[in-house]
Amino acid sequence: MKKICFDKDRLEVGLSCFGKVLFYAQKDPKDFWIDKNVAEILNGNEIVRDGYKNEAFNSVGAVNWDENGTEYLNIRNEYQQKAKETELAGYYNFATSLREVAHNFEFHAEHMKDTYHNF
């Protein structure tokens, strides 16, 4: 994939799309929340991580609108937990990206709280 994308001068786009695909990776056979081979790839490439982060947010779809932003906060908590586990496993770059995803969901929860009564 990298060679084909490089030859077509589309390596960055290809790597970002690859990151989106990696979002759907299975759980690791030894009970880590994501396959460790995938975690290693994500840890080592910022462009792939950016694709993963985009898919993490886009995969949520529509959420129930409430005055507390509950659904976004629940998702934030999930990503904060994944970030802790990922950092403990030694994937520091990937853990940082997961914290960014968590922060994005927190931002959307706060926006929902601020605008709930305007609808």
MARBA-3410 file (N, C-alpha, C, O; in Angstrom, 1 decimal):
119
0.8,-1.2,0.0,0.0,0.0,0.0,0.9,1.2,0.0,0.6,2.2,-0.7 ~ 1.9,1.2,0.8,2.8,2.4,0.9,3.5,2.7,-0.4,3.6,3.8,-0.9 ~ 3.9,1.6,-1.1,4.6,1.8,-2.4,3.7,2.3,-3.4,4.0,3.2,-4.2 ~ 2.5,1.8,-3.5,1.5,2.2,-4.5,1.2,3.7,-4.3,1.2,4.5,-5.2 ~ 0.9,4.0,-3.0,0.6,5.4,-2.7,1.7,6.4,-3.0,1.5,7.5,-3.4
2.9,5.9,-2.6,4.1,6.7,-2.9,4.3,7.0,-4.4,4.6,8.1,-4.8 ~ 4.2,5.9,-5.1,4.3,6.0,-6.6,3.3,7.0,-7.2,3.6,7.6,-8.2 ~ 2.1,7.0,-6.6,1.1,7.9,-7.1,1.1,9.3,-6.5,0.2,10.1,-6.7 ~ 2.1,9.5,-5.6,2.2,10.8,-4.9,1.0,11.0,-4.0,0.5,12.1,-3.9 ~ 0.6,10.0,-3.3,-0.6,10.0,-2.4,-0.3,9.3,-1.1,-1.2,8.8,-0.5
0.9,9.3,-0.7,1.3,8.6,0.5,0.6,9.1,1.7,0.1,8.3,2.5 ~ 0.6,10.4,1.9,-0.1,10.9,3.1,-1.6,10.6,3.2,-2.0,10.2,4.3 ~ -2.3,10.7,2.1,-3.7,10.3,2.1,-3.8,8.8,2.3,-4.7,8.4,3.1 ~ -3.0,8.0,1.7,-3.1,6.6,1.9,-2.8,6.2,3.4,-3.5,5.3,3.9 ~ -1.8,6.8,4.0,-1.5,6.5,5.4,-2.7,6.9,6.3,-3.0,6.2,7.3
-3.3,8.1,6.0,-4.4,8.5,6.8,-5.6,7.5,6.7,-6.3,7.2,7.6 ~ -5.9,7.1,5.5,-6.9,6.1,5.2,-6.6,4.8,5.9,-7.5,4.1,6.5 ~ -5.4,4.4,5.9,-4.9,3.2,6.7,-5.2,3.4,8.1,-5.7,2.4,8.8 ~ -5.0,4.5,8.7,-5.3,4.8,10.1,-6.8,4.6,10.4,-7.2,4.1,11.4 ~ -7.6,5.1,9.4,-9.1,4.9,9.6,-9.5,3.4,9.6,-10.3,3.0,10.4
-8.8,2.6,8.8,-9.1,1.2,8.8,-8.6,0.5,10.1,-9.3,-0.3,10.6 ~ -7.5,1.0,10.6,-7.0,0.4,11.9,-7.9,0.7,13.1,-7.8,-0.1,14.1 ~ -8.7,1.7,13.0,-9.7,1.9,14.1,-10.5,0.7,14.3,-10.9,0.4,15.5 ~ -10.7,-0.1,13.3,-11.6,-1.3,13.5,-10.9,-2.6,13.8,-11.4,-3.7,13.6 ~ -9.6,-2.5,14.2,-8.8,-3.6,14.5,-9.4,-4.4,15.7,-10.0,-3.8,16.6
-9.2,-5.7,15.7,-9.7,-6.5,16.8,-8.9,-6.4,18.1,-7.8,-5.8,18.1 ~ -9.5,-6.9,19.1,-8.8,-6.9,20.4,-7.6,-7.8,20.4,-7.6,-8.8,19.6 ~ -6.6,-7.5,21.2,-5.4,-8.4,21.2,-5.7,-9.7,21.8,-6.5,-9.8,22.8 ~ -5.2,-10.8,21.4,-5.5,-12.1,21.9,-5.1,-12.3,23.4,-5.6,-13.1,24.1 ~ -4.2,-11.4,23.9,-3.8,-11.5,25.3,-4.4,-10.4,26.1,-3.8,-9.9,27.1
-5.7,-10.0,25.8,-6.5,-9.1,26.5,-6.2,-7.6,26.6,-6.6,-6.9,27.5 ~ -5.3,-7.2,25.7,-5.2,-5.7,25.5,-6.3,-5.2,24.7,-6.8,-6.0,23.9 ~ -6.8,-4.0,24.8,-8.0,-3.5,24.2,-7.9,-3.5,22.7,-8.9,-3.4,22.0 ~ -6.6,-3.4,22.1,-6.4,-3.4,20.7,-5.2,-4.3,20.4,-4.3,-4.5,21.2 ~ -5.2,-4.9,19.2,-4.1,-5.8,18.8,-2.8,-5.0,19.0,-2.7,-3.9,18.5
-1.8,-5.6,19.6,-0.6,-4.9,19.9,0.2,-4.6,18.6,1.0,-3.6,18.6 ~ 0.1,-5.4,17.6,0.7,-5.1,16.3,0.2,-3.8,15.7,0.9,-3.0,15.2 ~ -1.1,-3.6,15.9,-1.8,-2.4,15.4,-1.3,-1.2,16.3,-1.1,-0.1,15.8 ~ -1.3,-1.4,17.6,-0.8,-0.3,18.5,0.6,0.1,18.1,0.9,1.3,18.2 ~ 1.4,-0.8,17.8,2.8,-0.5,17.4,2.8,0.4,16.1,3.6,1.3,16.1
2.0,0.0,15.2,1.9,0.8,13.9,1.4,2.2,14.2,2.0,3.2,13.8 ~ 0.4,2.3,15.0,-0.2,3.6,15.4,0.8,4.4,16.2,0.9,5.7,16.0 ~ 1.5,3.8,17.1,2.5,4.5,17.9,3.6,5.1,17.1,4.2,6.1,17.4 ~ 3.9,4.5,15.9,5.1,4.9,15.2,4.8,5.8,14.0,5.8,6.2,13.4 ~ 3.6,6.2,13.7,3.3,7.1,12.6,2.2,8.1,12.9,1.1,7.7,13.1
2.6,9.3,12.9,1.6,10.4,13.2,0.5,10.5,12.2,-0.7,10.8,12.6 ~ 0.8,10.3,10.9,-0.3,10.4,9.9,-1.3,9.3,10.1,-2.5,9.6,9.9 ~ -0.8,8.1,10.3,-1.7,7.0,10.6,-2.6,7.3,11.8,-3.8,7.0,11.8 ~ -1.9,7.8,12.9,-2.7,8.1,14.1,-3.7,9.2,13.8,-4.8,9.1,14.4 ~ -3.4,10.2,13.0,-4.4,11.2,12.6,-5.7,10.6,12.0,-6.8,11.0,12.2
-5.4,9.7,11.1,-6.6,8.9,10.4,-7.4,8.2,11.5,-8.6,8.2,11.4 ~ -6.7,7.5,12.4,-7.4,6.8,13.5,-8.2,7.7,14.3,-9.4,7.4,14.6 ~ -7.6,8.9,14.7,-8.4,9.9,15.5,-9.6,10.4,14.8,-10.7,10.5,15.4 ~ -9.5,10.6,13.5,-10.7,11.1,12.7,-11.8,10.0,12.7,-12.9,10.4,12.9 ~ -11.4,8.8,12.5,-12.4,7.7,12.5,-13.0,7.5,13.8,-14.2,7.2,13.9
-12.2,7.7,14.9,-12.7,7.5,16.2,-13.9,8.5,16.5,-14.9,8.1,17.1 ~ -13.7,9.7,16.0,-14.8,10.7,16.2,-16.0,10.4,15.2,-17.1,10.4,15.6 ~ -15.6,10.2,14.0,-16.7,10.0,12.9,-17.5,8.7,13.1,-18.6,8.7,12.7 ~ -16.9,7.7,13.8,-17.6,6.5,14.0,-18.8,6.6,14.9,-19.6,5.7,15.0 ~ -18.8,7.6,15.7,-19.9,7.7,16.8,-21.2,8.0,16.1,-22.2,7.5,16.6
-21.3,8.7,15.1,-22.5,9.0,14.4,-23.4,10.0,15.3,-22.8,10.8,16.0 ~ -24.7,9.9,15.2,-25.6,10.7,15.9,-25.6,10.3,17.4,-25.5,9.2,17.7 ~ -25.7,11.4,18.2,-25.8,11.1,19.7,-27.1,11.7,20.2,-27.6,12.7,19.6 ~ -27.6,11.2,21.3,-28.7,11.8,22.0,-28.3,13.1,22.6,-27.3,13.2,23.3 ~ -29.1,14.2,22.3,-28.8,15.5,22.8,-29.4,15.7,24.2,-30.6,15.5,24.3
-28.6,15.9,25.2,-29.1,16.2,26.5,-28.3,17.3,27.2,-27.3,17.7,26.7 ~ -28.9,17.8,28.2,-28.3,19.0,28.8,-27.0,18.8,29.5,-26.3,19.8,29.8 ~ -26.6,17.6,29.7,-25.3,17.3,30.3,-24.2,16.8,29.3,-23.0,16.6,29.7 ~ -24.6,16.5,28.1,-23.6,15.9,27.2,-23.2,14.5,27.6,-22.0,14.1,27.4 ~ -24.1,13.8,28.2,-23.8,12.5,28.8,-23.1,11.5,27.9,-22.2,10.9,28.2
-23.7,11.4,26.7,-23.1,10.4,25.7,-21.7,10.7,25.4,-20.8,9.8,25.3 ~ -21.4,12.0,25.1,-20.0,12.4,24.8,-19.1,12.2,26.0,-18.0,11.8,25.8 ~ -19.6,12.4,27.2,-18.8,12.2,28.4,-18.5,10.8,28.6,-17.4,10.4,29.1 ~ -19.4,9.9,28.3,-19.2,8.5,28.5,-18.1,8.0,27.5,-17.3,7.2,27.8 ~ -18.2,8.5,26.3,-17.2,8.2,25.3,-15.8,8.7,25.7,-14.8,8.1,25.5
-15.8,9.9,26.2,-14.6,10.5,26.7,-13.9,9.6,27.8,-12.7,9.4,27.7 ~ -14.7,9.2,28.7,-14.2,8.3,29.7,-13.6,7.0,29.2,-12.6,6.5,29.6 ~ -14.3,6.5,28.1,-13.8,5.3,27.5,-12.4,5.5,26.9,-11.5,4.7,27.0 ~ -12.2,6.6,26.2,-10.9,6.9,25.6,-9.9,7.3,26.6,-8.7,7.0,26.4 ~ -10.3,7.9,27.7,-9.3,8.2,28.8,-8.8,6.9,29.4,-7.6,6.8,29.7
-9.6,5.9,29.6,-9.2,4.6,30.1,-8.3,3.9,29.1,-7.3,3.3,29.4 ~ -8.7,4.0,27.8,-7.8,3.4,26.8,-6.4,4.0,26.8,-5.4,3.3,26.6 ~ -6.4,5.3,26.9,-5.1,6.1,27.0,-4.3,5.6,28.1,-3.0,5.4,28.0 ~ -4.8,5.4,29.3,-4.1,4.9,30.4,-3.5,3.6,30.2,-2.3,3.3,30.4 ~ -4.3,2.7,29.7,-3.8,1.3,29.4,-2.8,1.3,28.3,-1.8,0.5,28.4
-2.9,2.2,27.3,-2.0,2.2,26.2,-0.7,2.8,26.7,0.4,2.3,26.3 ~ -0.7,3.8,27.5,0.6,4.3,28.1,1.3,3.3,28.9,2.5,3.2,28.9 ~ 0.5,2.6,29.8,1.2,1.5,30.6,1.8,0.4,29.7,2.8,-0.2,30.2 ~ 1.3,0.2,28.5,1.8,-0.8,27.7,3.0,-0.2,26.9,3.7,-1.0,26.2 ~ 3.3,1.0,27.0,4.5,1.6,26.4,4.3,2.3,25.1,5.3,2.7,24.4
3.1,2.5,24.7,2.8,3.1,23.4,2.4,4.6,23.7,1.3,5.0,23.6 ~ 3.4,5.4,24.0,3.3,6.7,24.5,2.7,7.7,23.4,1.8,8.5,23.8 ~ 3.1,7.6,22.2,2.5,8.5,21.2,1.1,8.1,20.9,0.2,9.1,20.8 ~ 0.7,6.9,20.9,-0.6,6.5,20.6,-1.5,6.9,21.8,-2.6,7.3,21.6 ~ -1.0,6.8,23.1,-1.7,7.2,24.2,-2.0,8.7,24.2,-3.1,9.1,24.6
-1.1,9.5,23.7,-1.3,10.9,23.6,-2.4,11.2,22.6,-3.3,12.0,22.9 ~ -2.5,10.5,21.5,-3.5,10.6,20.5,-4.9,10.2,21.1,-5.9,10.9,20.8 ~ -4.9,9.2,21.9,-6.2,8.8,22.6,-6.7,9.8,23.5,-7.9,10.0,23.7 ~ -5.7,10.5,24.2,-6.1,11.6,25.1,-6.7,12.8,24.3,-7.6,13.4,24.7 ~ -6.1,13.0,23.1,-6.7,14.0,22.2,-8.1,13.7,21.8,-9.0,14.6,21.7
-8.4,12.4,21.5,-9.7,12.0,21.2,-10.6,12.2,22.3,-11.7,12.7,22.2 ~ -10.2,11.9,23.5,-11.0,12.1,24.7,-11.3,13.6,24.9,-12.4,13.9,25.2 ~ -10.3,14.4,24.7,-10.5,15.8,24.9,-11.5,16.4,23.9,-12.3,17.2,24.2 ~ -11.5,15.8,22.6,-12.4,16.2,21.6,-13.8,15.9,22.0,-14.8,16.7,21.9 ~ -14.0,14.7,22.6,-15.4,14.4,23.1,-15.8,15.2,24.3,-17.0,15.6,24.4
-14.9,15.6,25.1,-15.2,16.5,26.2,-15.6,17.9,25.7,-16.5,18.5,26.2 ~ -14.9,18.3,24.7,-15.2,19.6,24.1,-16.6,19.6,23.6,-17.4,20.6,23.8 ~ -17.0,18.5,22.9,-18.4,18.4,22.3,-19.4,18.3,23.4,-20.5,18.8,23.3 ~ -19.1,17.7,24.5,-20.0,17.6,25.7,-20.2,19.0,26.2,-21.4,19.4,26.6 ~ -19.2,19.8,26.4,-19.3,21.1,26.9,-20.1,22.0,26.0,-20.9,22.8,26.4
-19.9,21.8,24.7,-20.7,22.6,23.7,-22.1,22.2,23.8,-23.0,23.1,23.7 ~ -22.4,21.0,24.0,-23.8,20.5,24.1,-24.4,21.1,25.4,-25.6,21.6,25.3 ~ -23.7,21.2,26.5,-24.2,21.8,27.7,-24.5,23.3,27.5,-25.5,23.8,28.0 ~ -23.6,23.9,26.8,-23.8,25.4,26.6,-24.9,25.7,25.6,-25.5,26.8,25.8 ~ -25.2,24.9,24.7,-26.2,25.2,23.7,-27.5,24.4,23.9,-28.5,24.7,23.1
-27.6,23.6,24.8,-28.8,22.7,25.0,-30.1,23.5,25.0,-31.1,23.1,24.4 ~ -30.1,24.5,25.8,-31.4,25.3,26.0,-31.7,26.2,24.9,-32.8,26.9,24.9 ~ -30.8,26.4,23.9,-31.1,27.2,22.7,-31.9,26.5,21.7,-32.3,27.1,20.7 ~ -32.2,25.2,21.9,-32.9,24.5,20.8,-34.4,24.4,21.2,-35.1,23.8,20.4
END
